[in-house]
Amino acid sequence: MFWRQIFLSCLSSIVLLSLLREGASVSVGTRLAAAEENQEGVKQKIFMQESDAANFLKKCAKRSPKSRDEVNAENRQKLWVDELRREYYEEQRNEFENFVEEQNDEQEERNREAIEQWRQWHYDGLYPSYLYNRHHI
């Protein structure tokens, strides 16, 4: 009796597996067929006939005037880029002017200090200092 139960369970599982395999192959087969049909549709959407492509390229090769919106968009972009460039160069010029002004101020300060040191070194004490010894005309 035990062997009979094992035999029946094995037989039923074999039958069940064979049915499932056939069912799966059928469903996969229809899926493959549907996928192939979809690929054909996609190929038709992506690729066009040679004559259609030649006509399209002939049309595109002809020079057509730009629409007013395209011209306006390009002009706005050019004006924006020009404004950015102008701001950049103005900022660079201001930085350079500030740098040159600081350099000149430092140079004048060094010159003034050097002259003042020279006057102090050469002052012999007989005459009042330079500020009081100016000749007024």
Secondary structure, DSSP 8 states (H G I E B T S, - for coil): -HHHHHHHHHHHHHHHHHHHHHHHHHHHHHHHHHHHHHHHHHHHHH---HHHHHHHHHHHHS-----HHHHHHHHHHHHHHHHHHHHHHHHHHHHHHHHHHHHHHHHHHHHHHHHHHHHHHH--SSS--GGG-----
